């Protein structure tokens, strides 16, 4: 039988060896899953920090430009009011 790391492992000879072998594989899988979960959570936390920094930068830029971020958040683009005839 081939091991995940590329080494060879002898096939289990009896049910007790098989149980130990399967338990070992499950423990390895759990360990790898935990490692990957921790990495993913770390990356999500890092991305959250980057988003917070980006939001702060955008707010700073809007302040410098004299734009009210609350008023412009959901405002439609400037233009004629709805139903007005198109400019000629």
N, C-alpha and C positions, 0 to 999 in steps of 0.2 A: 504494500500500500504506500502511496506517496504522501508525504507530509506537506502541509501548506507551505513550509519554508523551503521545500525542494528536497529535503532529506528523505531517506527510506525508513519506514517503520514496519516491523514484522507484523503480520496478520495475527490478531488475537487467537489463542489456541482454545480457550474454553469460555464459558459464559461469564465467569468472574473477570477474566482478562478483557473481554468485550465490554463489560460494564465499566471497568476502570478506563479503558480506551475512550469510550463514548463520553464519560464524565470529563476526562481531560480535554477532549475536543470542545465540549460545551463550555468549559471554563475558559479556554483560549478564545472562543467566539465572544463570550461575555466580556472578557478583558478588552478585546479589540473594539467591540461595540461601545464600551465605556470610553475608551480613548477617542474614538471618532465623535461620540456625542460631546465630549468635553471640548474637542477642537471646534466643532460646529457652534457650540454655545459661545466659545471665546470669539469666534469670527463674527457672530451676530452682535455680541456686545461691542466689538470694535466698530462694526458698521453703524451701530446706534450712535456711538460717539462721533463718528464722522458726519452723520446726518445732523446731529445737534450743532456741530461746528459749522456746517454748511448753512443751516437755518440762521445762525447768529451772523454769519458773513452776509447773507442776503439782507437781513434786517439792518445791519450796519450800512450796507450800500444804499438801501432804500432811505434810511435816515439822512445820509449824505446827499442824496438826490432830492430830498424834501418831499418824498412820497409817504403818505400815511399807509402803513401796511395793513391796518384793519379796514380802512375805507376801500382799498384797492383789491382786497382779497377775493371778493365775489362780484366785483363791479363789472358790468359789460364794457367792452372797449368804447371809447368815445366815438360818437357819430350821431346821425340824426335820430330822433326818437322813433320808436316803432310806429308804423303807419304813415310816416311823413313821406312826401313825394321825393323821389331821388333827385339829387342835385343835377342841375342842367349845365 
